[in-house]
Amino acid sequence: MVGSSTTQPRVLRLKQVLDRVGLSRSTIYDRMNPASPRYDHSFPKPMKIGSSAVGWLESSINKWIESLVDNSLG
């Protein structure tokens, strides 16, 4: 649909997520690991996009960042 105001979902690979959130690779995986002391239940889960590839929805990463901002402001 040309001229549509809706955007298509975008999948981010790990390098893009690292750049977006400013965390290291190990910290990202710690945030997703319930056994880790750095576990964050609110951190977005990756989705499988290939036989050995995962990605994160850009919108879920953006929402997670926004929640950090909201929590830090009050």
N, C-alpha and C positions, 0 to 999 in steps of 0.2 A: 504494500500500500504506500504509494508515494505521498509525501507530505504528512505522514502520520506522526503524531506527537508521542507515540509510545516507542520505547526503546527495546531492542531485543536483549534478552539475557546474555551476559558475557561471562565467559569462564576465564579465571585467572590461573596461571600456573604458579608454582611455588616461588620462582624468582620475582614475579610480579607482586605476589602477596608480601614477600619480604620487603620489597621496595615500598609498598603501600603502608604497611604497619610499622616498619622500622624495628622489627625484631629479628633475631638470628634464626636460622633453620632449626637448631636444636630447641630453642625456646618455643617456636611454633609447635613442634611435635610434643614438647612437654605440656603445652597448654591443652592439647588434645588427649593426653594420657591420664586417665583417672588415678593411676598409681603414683603420679608425679606430684611433688609438693607445689609445683607451679601450675597445676591443672586449673583450667578455667572452663567451667561448664557452658559458659556463654560464647566461647570461641567457636566460630563456624566450622562445621565438619566438612571435609573434602568429599567430592563425589567422584566416582570412577568414570573416566572418560575414554579409557582404552584398556587393553589387557594389562598394562603395567603403568598406566598414567592416571594421575588424579588432578583435580582442579577445584577451585572454590568459586562459587557464584560471586561476582563482583558486588552485587546488591547486598549479599549477606556480610561481606567484609566491610562494606560501607556502613551498614547498620551497626556492626560491632564497634567500629571506630566512633560513630555518633553516640553510642551508649557510653563509651569511655568519657567522651567530652561532657555528656549530660551528667554523669556521676561525679566528675571532677568539679563541675560548677555548682553543685549543690545537692 
